[in-house]
Every structure is written in structure tokens, then in C-alpha cells.
Amino acid sequence: MAVNKYINSYINSWRNYFSFQGRASRTEYWTFNLINAFIMLFIIFMLTPGDGANAVIDNTFEDNSTYLNESILNYSDNNFYRGFFIISLIPSITLTIRRLHDSNKSGWLVLIYFMPFIGWLIVLAMMLLPSTYLNNRYGTLPD
């Protein structure tokens, strides 16, 4: 079943928590990041102390920009959000490095992310590159 493929990809990302070796498919990379994004949104909207989802969605005040900025920043007070972010940071970095390996690129290219303004776009473009369909210097083709 197709759902099992995505669940296994997500679990595999957590199993390789500290693994900088090998390759990660686009499916594994995007499954991990999308599920984590949904988890973080759930934490922000449902578990944020105070207004929660209403703080982000409700624009009933006169100065909407100030209210919206303050309410979005309010989720940083949420220990669940901070905890999940910190716990998922390392596997996210290692998965990005393995994804770069899958397209036969050096894992050190992940440092491009820290270039101001456009670094994240360059890394995003590299994450969209297709896999090397043969074995490469980083290992065999992932499932």
C-alpha cells in the first residue's frame, strides 16, 4: 500500500538520526519535511498557550499587522514547539545531506543554506533534483 511507503520513509529518517552516510530519496526527504511541518502547525494551532489558532487567524483588531506579528511570535513560548524543533533539527540536517548525496553532490553544500536571502532557495532547488539512477560515490540507489 502507498501509505506504508510514506510511513516507512518517515520512520527511516528518524532511524538514521545521526547518519551522514548514504543516500536519501526525494520521497524520504519530502515525506519527513511535510509530516514535520504538519506536526509543527498542529503544535502552533492547537497547543499554543492562550489564543492558539485564534491568535493567528483572527484579524479583528484595528492594527492588524502588529496583532498578527505578535500572535505569530507567541508560539515561541510553546515548549512543545521548541522541543520538537530541537529534536527534529539534527535528522533534518542529516537527511538534507543524504539527499544531496543522492544527486551525487557533496553534503557540505548544505552550508549554502546560510547565505543571506537566496541560500534557502538554492538548497530547495537542489532538493528537487532527481536521483542519480546508478550507484554513485555515496552508495546504492535508495528504495
C-alpha positions, 0 to 999 in steps of 0.5 A: 500500500502507498501509505506504508511507503510514506510511513516507512520513509518517515520512520527511516529518517528518524532511524538514521538520526545521526547518519551522514552516510548514504543516500536519501530519496526525494520521497524520504526527504519530502515525506519527513519535511511535510509530516514535520511541518504538519506536526509543527502547525498542529503544535502552533494551532492547537497547543499554543498557550492562550489564543492558539489558532485564534491568535493567528487567524483572527484579524479583528483588531484595528492594527492588524499587522502588529496583532498578527506579528505578535500572535505569530511570535507567541508560539515561541513560548510553546515548549512543545514547539521548541522541543520538537524543533530541537529534536527534529533539527539534527535528522533534518540536517542529516537527511538534507545531506543524504539527499544531496548525496543522492544527486551525487553532490557533496553534503557540505553544500548544505552550508549554502543554506546560510547565505543571506536571502537566496541560500534557502532557495538554492538548497530547495532547488537542489532538493528537487533534483532527481536521483542519480539512477546508478550507484554513485560515490555515496552508495546504492540507489535508495528504495 
